[in-house]
């Protein structure tokens, strides 16, 4: 395309009607739509995974964690051997993270803006010397939501998890609601375990807590860096 002569460009501006010219100037004036362009005072952080042992992670959504982003991982099964004698197996795995809006800077902060993470499994099985732990359906969710508080928007954190059924060395465990601590031959099993901080929350469906390691199963976490609601 050839460049349009300067005089022709000027005539084009003069050819606009007065109302149209005012509308163009309003759209291009400094500060127009500034609320949509201004960066927020922080960002959401989110992540979910099926299994974590120290710095090793299996089947994870949003590996970067920060900033939160829509992500999804799924698998028919997971089979992990660790420390030479233990084995973890799971089936029908689904981990995901989500943020609303997808791009925080695309809209001004609003009540209901949120980040979430979830981990779901149809079953889990943990085996080793003198150890057989069988889980039914397991899920963990964590959510950070912008809510109105004292005339401003601030993040609020909630989390939940469930373990449908549980058998340890062939014995069924009942009353799986709420946090539980169950002694094992080695260490203990923590169910529906929550870790909270001033800036976030982590929910773990189950943790095998031993003197040497923590095996975390079904983990969802959300947090904030700064204030993404402001």
DAKA-V707640 format. One record per pair of residues at least 12 apart in sequence whose C-alpha atoms are under 10 Angstrom apart, sorted by the first residue. I is the first residue (numbers start at 1). J is the second residue. D is the distance in whole Angstrom. If there is no record, write none. Layout:
i=[I;I]
j=[J;J]
d=[D;D]
This chain:
i=[33;33;34;35;35;35;35;35;36;36;36;36;36;36;37;37;37;37;38;38;38;38;39;39;39;39;39;39;39;39;40;40;40;40;40;40;40;40;40;40;41;41;41;41;41;41;41;42;42;42;42;42;42;42;42;42;43;43;43;43;43;43;43;43;43;43;43;43;43;43;44;44;44;44;44;44;44;44;44;44;44;44;44;44;44;44;44;44;44;44;44;44;44;44;44;45;45;45;45;45;45;45;45;45;45;45;45;45;45;45;45;45;45;45;45;45;46;46;46;46;46;46;46;46;46;46;46;46;46;46;46;46;46;46;46;46;46;46;46;46;46;46;46;46;46;46;47;47;47;47;47;47;47;47;47;47;47;47;47;47;47;47;47;47;47;47;47;47;47;47;47;47;47;47;48;48;48;48;48;48;48;48;48;48;48;48;48;48;48;48;48;48;48;48;48;48;48;48;48;48;48;48;49;49;49;49;49;49;49;49;49;49;49;49;49;49;49;49;49;49;49;49;49;50;50;50;50;50;50;50;50;50;50;50;50;50;50;50;50;50;50;50;51;51;51;51;51;51;51;51;51;51;51;51;52;52;52;52;52;52;52;53;53;53;53;53;53;53;54;54;54;54;57;58;58;58;58;59;59;59;59;59;59;59;59;59;60;60;60;60;60;60;60;60;60;60;61;61;61;61;61;61;61;61;61;61;61;62;62;62;62;62;65;65;65;65;66;66;66;66;67;67;67;67;67;68;68;68;68;68;68;68;68;68;68;68;68;68;68;69;69;69;69;69;69;69;69;69;69;69;70;70;70;70;70;70;70;70;70;70;71;71;71;71;71;71;72;72;72;72;72;72;72;73;73;73;73;73;73;74;74;74;74;74;74;74;74;75;75;75;75;75;75;75;76;76;76;76;76;76;76;77;77;77;77;77;77;77;77;77;78;78;78;78;78;79;79;79;80;81;81;81;82;84;85;85;85;86;86;86;86;86;87;87;87;87;87;88;88;88;88;88;88;88;88;89;89;89;89;89;89;90;90;90;90;90;90;90;90;90;90;90;91;91;91;91;91;91;91;92;92;92;92;92;92;93;93;93;93;93;93;93;93;93;94;94;94;94;94;94;94;95;95;95;95;95;95;95;95;95;95;95;96;96;96;96;96;96;96;97;97;97;97;97;97;97;97;97;97;97;98;98;98;98;98;98;99;99;99;99;99;99;99;99;100;100;100;100;100;100;101;101;101;102;102;104;104;105;108;108;109;109;109;109;109;109;110;110;110;110;110;110;110;110;110;111;111;111;111;111;111;111;111;111;112;112;112;112;112;112;112;112;113;113;113;113;113;113;113;113;114;114;114;114;114;114;114;114;114;114;114;115;115;115;115;115;115;115;115;115;115;115;116;116;116;116;116;116;116;116;116;116;116;116;117;117;117;117;117;117;117;117;117;117;117;117;118;118;118;118;118;118;118;118;118;118;118;118;118;118;119;119;119;119;119;119;119;119;119;119;119;119;119;119;120;120;120;120;120;120;120;120;120;120;120;121;121;121;121;121;121;121;121;121;122;122;122;122;122;122;123;123;123;123;123;123;123;123;123;124;124;124;124;124;124;125;125;126;126;127;129;129;130;130;130;130;131;131;131;131;131;131;132;132;132;132;132;132;133;133;133;133;133;133;133;133;133;134;134;134;134;134;134;134;134;135;135;135;135;135;135;135;136;136;136;136;136;136;137;137;137;137;137;138;138;138;138;138;138;138;138;138;138;138;139;139;139;139;139;139;139;139;139;139;139;139;139;139;140;140;140;140;140;140;140;140;140;140;140;140;140;140;140;140;140;141;141;141;141;141;141;141;141;141;141;141;141;141;141;142;142;142;142;142;142;142;142;142;142;142;142;142;142;142;142;143;143;143;143;143;143;143;143;143;143;143;143;143;143;144;144;144;144;144;144;144;144;144;144;144;145;145;145;145;145;146;146;146;146;147;148;152;152;153;153;153;153;154;154;154;154;155;155;155;155;155;155;155;155;155;156;156;156;156;156;157;157;157;157;157;157;157;157;157;157;157;158;158;158;158;158;158;158;159;159;159;159;159;159;159;159;159;159;159;159;160;160;160;160;160;160;160;160;160;161;161;161;161;161;161;161;161;161;161;161;161;161;161;162;162;162;162;162;162;162;162;162;163;163;163;163;163;163;163;163;164;164;168;168;169;176;176;177;177;178;178;178;179;179;179;179;179;179;180;180;180;181;181;181;181;181;182;183;183;184;184;184;185;186;186;186;186;186;187;187;187;187;187;187;187;188;188;188;188;188;188;189;189;189;189;189;189;189;190;190;190;190;190;190;190;191;191;191;191;191;191;191;192;192;192;192;192;192;193;193;193;193;193;194;194;194;194;195;196;196;197;198;198;199;199;199;199;199;199;200;200;200;200;200;201;201;201;201;201;202;202;202;202;202;203;203;203;203;203;204;204;204;204;204;204;205;205;205;205;206;206;207]
j=[107;108;108;105;106;107;108;109;104;105;106;107;108;109;105;106;107;108;105;106;107;108;104;105;106;107;108;109;228;230;104;105;107;108;109;226;227;228;229;230;109;225;226;227;228;229;230;67;104;224;225;226;227;228;229;230;66;67;68;104;105;115;223;224;225;226;227;228;229;230;65;66;67;68;69;99;100;104;113;114;115;116;144;145;155;199;200;222;223;224;225;226;227;228;229;62;64;65;66;67;68;69;97;99;115;116;117;144;199;200;221;222;223;224;225;228;61;62;63;64;65;66;67;68;69;70;71;96;97;98;99;115;116;117;118;142;143;144;200;201;202;220;221;222;223;224;60;61;62;63;64;65;66;67;68;69;70;71;95;96;97;98;115;116;117;118;119;142;202;219;220;221;222;223;60;61;62;63;65;71;72;73;94;95;96;97;116;117;118;119;120;140;141;142;202;203;204;218;219;220;221;222;61;62;63;73;93;94;95;96;97;117;118;119;120;140;204;216;217;218;219;220;221;78;90;93;94;95;118;119;120;121;124;139;140;204;205;216;217;218;219;220;78;80;88;90;119;206;207;215;216;217;218;219;207;214;215;216;217;218;219;82;208;213;214;215;216;217;213;214;215;216;216;78;79;80;217;72;73;74;75;78;93;94;95;119;72;73;74;94;95;96;97;119;219;220;73;74;94;95;96;97;98;117;118;119;220;95;96;97;98;117;97;221;222;223;222;223;224;225;99;104;223;224;225;97;98;99;100;102;103;104;114;115;116;117;222;223;224;96;97;98;99;100;101;102;103;115;116;117;96;97;98;99;100;102;103;115;116;117;95;96;97;98;99;117;94;95;96;97;98;117;118;93;94;95;96;97;119;92;93;94;95;96;119;120;121;90;91;92;93;94;95;121;90;91;92;93;94;121;122;89;90;91;92;93;121;122;123;124;90;91;92;93;124;91;124;125;126;126;127;128;128;128;127;128;129;126;127;128;129;131;125;126;127;128;132;124;125;126;127;128;133;215;217;123;124;125;126;127;134;121;122;123;124;125;126;134;135;136;137;217;120;121;122;123;124;125;137;120;121;122;123;124;137;119;120;121;122;123;124;138;139;218;118;119;120;121;122;139;218;117;118;119;120;121;139;140;141;218;219;220;116;117;118;119;120;141;220;115;116;117;118;119;141;142;143;220;221;222;114;115;116;117;118;143;113;114;115;116;117;143;144;145;112;113;114;115;116;145;113;114;115;114;115;228;229;228;229;230;146;153;154;228;229;230;145;146;147;148;152;153;154;229;230;145;146;147;148;152;153;154;155;229;144;145;146;147;148;153;155;229;144;145;146;147;153;155;228;229;143;144;145;146;147;155;156;157;222;228;229;142;143;144;145;146;155;157;221;222;223;224;141;142;143;144;145;157;158;159;220;221;222;223;140;141;142;143;144;159;202;203;219;220;221;222;139;140;141;142;143;159;160;161;203;218;219;220;221;222;138;139;140;141;142;161;203;204;205;217;218;219;220;221;137;138;139;140;141;161;162;205;218;219;220;135;136;137;138;139;140;163;217;218;135;136;137;138;139;164;135;136;137;138;139;163;164;165;166;136;137;138;166;217;218;166;167;168;208;169;185;186;169;184;185;186;168;169;170;184;185;186;167;168;169;170;171;184;166;167;168;169;170;171;172;184;189;165;166;167;168;169;170;171;172;163;164;165;166;167;168;206;162;163;164;165;166;167;162;163;164;165;166;161;162;163;164;165;166;192;205;206;217;218;160;161;162;163;164;192;203;204;205;206;217;218;219;220;159;160;161;162;163;192;193;202;203;204;205;206;217;218;219;220;221;158;159;160;161;162;202;203;204;205;218;219;220;221;222;157;158;159;160;161;194;200;201;202;203;204;219;220;221;222;223;155;156;157;158;159;160;200;201;202;203;220;221;222;223;156;157;158;159;199;200;201;221;222;223;224;157;158;222;228;229;227;228;229;230;229;229;229;230;227;228;229;230;227;228;229;230;199;200;223;224;226;227;228;229;230;199;200;201;223;224;196;197;198;199;200;201;202;221;222;223;224;196;200;201;202;203;221;222;192;193;194;195;196;201;202;203;204;220;221;222;178;192;193;194;202;203;204;205;220;177;178;179;191;192;193;194;203;204;205;206;218;219;220;176;177;178;179;191;192;204;205;206;175;176;177;178;191;192;205;206;176;177;182;184;184;191;192;191;192;191;192;193;191;192;193;194;205;206;192;193;206;193;206;207;208;209;208;208;209;208;209;210;210;208;209;210;211;212;208;209;210;211;212;213;214;207;208;209;210;211;214;206;207;208;209;210;214;215;204;205;206;207;208;209;216;203;204;205;206;207;208;217;204;205;206;207;218;219;205;206;207;216;219;206;219;220;221;221;221;223;223;223;224;222;223;224;225;226;227;221;222;223;224;225;220;221;222;223;224;219;220;221;222;223;218;219;220;221;222;216;217;218;219;220;221;217;218;219;220;218;219;219]
d=[10;10;9;9;9;8;6;9;9;6;6;5;6;9;6;7;8;8;7;9;9;8;8;6;9;10;9;10;9;9;7;7;10;8;8;9;7;6;7;6;10;9;6;5;6;7;6;9;9;7;5;4;4;4;8;8;8;6;8;8;10;10;9;6;5;7;7;5;8;10;9;7;6;5;9;8;10;9;10;8;6;9;8;10;9;10;10;7;6;5;6;9;8;6;9;9;9;5;5;5;5;8;10;9;8;9;10;9;10;9;8;5;5;5;7;10;9;7;9;9;5;7;7;5;7;9;10;9;7;8;9;7;7;6;10;9;9;9;10;10;10;8;6;4;6;9;7;6;5;7;8;5;8;10;8;9;10;9;9;8;6;9;10;8;6;8;9;9;9;8;6;6;7;9;6;5;7;8;9;10;9;10;10;6;6;7;9;6;6;6;10;9;9;9;9;10;10;8;6;4;6;9;6;9;9;9;10;9;6;8;10;9;8;6;9;10;10;9;8;6;5;7;9;9;9;8;8;7;10;6;8;8;10;10;10;10;10;8;6;5;6;9;9;9;9;10;10;10;10;7;6;5;6;7;10;8;6;5;7;9;8;9;10;7;6;5;7;9;7;7;8;9;9;8;10;9;10;10;7;8;8;8;8;8;7;10;8;7;9;9;7;8;10;9;9;10;6;9;9;6;5;6;10;8;9;9;10;9;8;7;9;9;9;9;9;9;10;9;9;8;10;10;10;9;9;7;7;6;10;9;10;10;10;7;9;9;8;9;9;10;7;6;6;9;10;7;8;8;9;10;7;5;4;6;9;7;10;9;9;9;8;5;5;7;9;9;8;6;4;7;9;10;10;8;6;5;6;9;10;7;5;5;6;9;10;9;10;10;8;6;5;7;9;10;8;6;5;6;9;10;10;7;5;4;6;7;9;10;9;10;5;6;9;8;9;9;10;10;10;10;10;10;10;9;8;6;7;7;6;4;8;9;8;6;5;6;10;7;6;5;7;9;10;10;10;8;6;5;7;9;10;7;7;5;4;6;9;10;9;10;10;10;10;6;6;5;7;9;9;8;6;5;7;10;10;8;6;5;7;9;10;10;10;10;8;6;5;6;9;9;10;8;6;4;6;9;9;10;10;9;9;9;8;6;6;7;9;10;9;8;6;4;7;9;10;10;10;9;9;9;8;6;5;6;9;9;8;6;4;6;9;10;9;10;8;5;5;6;9;9;6;8;9;10;9;8;9;10;9;9;8;8;10;8;5;6;10;7;8;9;10;7;10;7;9;8;5;5;6;10;7;9;9;8;9;6;5;7;9;10;10;9;8;6;5;8;10;9;9;7;7;5;4;6;9;8;9;10;10;9;9;8;6;5;7;9;10;10;10;7;8;9;7;6;4;6;9;10;10;9;8;8;6;9;8;6;5;7;9;10;10;10;9;5;6;7;7;6;4;7;9;10;10;9;9;8;7;5;8;10;8;5;5;7;9;9;10;9;9;9;5;6;6;10;8;6;4;7;9;10;10;9;7;9;10;9;8;6;5;6;9;10;10;8;9;6;4;6;9;10;6;5;5;7;10;9;9;9;10;7;8;8;10;9;10;10;10;10;10;9;9;10;8;10;7;9;8;6;10;8;7;9;8;6;5;7;10;10;7;6;5;6;8;9;10;10;10;8;6;5;6;8;8;10;9;7;7;6;5;7;9;10;10;7;5;5;6;9;8;6;5;7;9;8;6;5;6;9;10;10;7;9;9;7;8;5;6;7;9;10;10;9;6;10;10;6;8;9;8;6;4;7;9;8;10;9;6;6;6;9;9;6;6;6;9;8;5;5;6;9;9;7;9;9;9;8;5;8;9;7;6;4;7;9;10;9;7;7;6;10;9;6;6;6;9;10;8;6;5;6;9;9;8;9;10;9;8;6;9;6;5;7;9;10;8;8;9;6;7;8;7;8;10;10;8;9;8;6;9;8;9;9;8;9;9;6;6;7;8;6;7;8;9;9;8;10;7;8;6;9;9;9;10;10;10;9;10;10;8;6;6;9;10;8;8;10;10;9;7;9;9;10;9;10;10;8;10;10;7;7;6;9;8;8;9;9;7;9;8;9;7;9;9;9;9;8;9;9;6;8;9;7;7;6;9;9;9;9;8;7;8;10;8;7;9;6;9;10;7;8;10;8;8;7;8;7;9;10;9;10;8;9;9;8;8;6;9;5;5;6;8;9;10;7;8;9;9;10;10;10;10;10;10;10;9;9;9;10;9;9;6;8;10;7;6;4;7;9;9;9;8;6;5;7;10;10;7;6;5;6;9;10;10;9;8;5;5;6;7;9;10;7;6;5;7;9;10;6;5;6;9;10;10;6;7;7;10;9;10;10;10;10;9;10;10;9;9;9;9;5;6;7;9;9;8;6;4;6;9;9;6;6;6;10;7;6;4;6;8;8;6;5;6;9;7;7;6;4;7;9;6;5;6;9;7;8;9]
